[in-house]
């Protein structure tokens, strides 16, 4: 498909002006694709599998969703709609960003396949547009738009980087057939050897003194989020840097 032929899925009408009345809907196809991806991964959500899920012919689905890229865009926008931004901006920027960050992480953990969706350029579906309006609105009255973009990008990078590592670790441990505690215990003898060697003083300090590795995933997330929000506070007018709800 050339650039001249490309039409965004959001510009295509749900129901064609001519032809028979649609039997299915984009929402129905998208929900089926998400169910499959949640259970088996993104690659399993093929048109053939989706068609079998809803009782349709595989080729008939292209009438509703023209391409695989369109399907993934519909799926991504649908799960982004699970992030609750009702009432934002509330006037308490720290509470709003804390709530958003928790919602984004929870959405990724419910739908781990989203980590495989590479979106270097946004699609601007309805859920994403709502997020932009509500989320960017939190800091809009406090900083210029370019500063706003940079601060929200920093927050998103923290959440997504943290949850990618969380999802990746869970997958690795799952493939091992061990529990997380068993997986860590298996590495104990080697860690002891490194510590006793005396060659790695910083690593030894992490092993012997650091508290973070012993926190739960939720606690680790909140610990890092507090520091990200503290960094954001330094870019805001002094009067806006109140603690708010905290994390």
HELIX and SHEET records of a PDB file:
HELIX    1   1 UNK A    9  UNK A   11  5                                   3    
HELIX    2   2 UNK A   26  UNK A   40  1                                  15    
HELIX    3   3 UNK A   42  UNK A   44  5                                   3    
HELIX    4   4 UNK A   47  UNK A   54  1                                   8    
HELIX    5   5 UNK A   59  UNK A   63  5                                   5    
HELIX    6   6 UNK A   68  UNK A   80  1                                  13    
HELIX    7   7 UNK A   93  UNK A  110  1                                  18    
HELIX    8   8 UNK A  112  UNK A  116  5                                   5    
HELIX    9   9 UNK A  126  UNK A  140  1                                  15    
HELIX   10  10 UNK A  145  UNK A  176  1                                  32    
HELIX   11  11 UNK A  180  UNK A  186  1                                   7    
HELIX   12  12 UNK A  188  UNK A  197  1                                  10    
HELIX   13  13 UNK A  201  UNK A  209  1                                   9    
HELIX   14  14 UNK A  212  UNK A  214  5                                   3    
HELIX   15  15 UNK A  217  UNK A  234  1                                  18    
HELIX   16  16 UNK A  238  UNK A  240  5                                   3    
END                                                                             
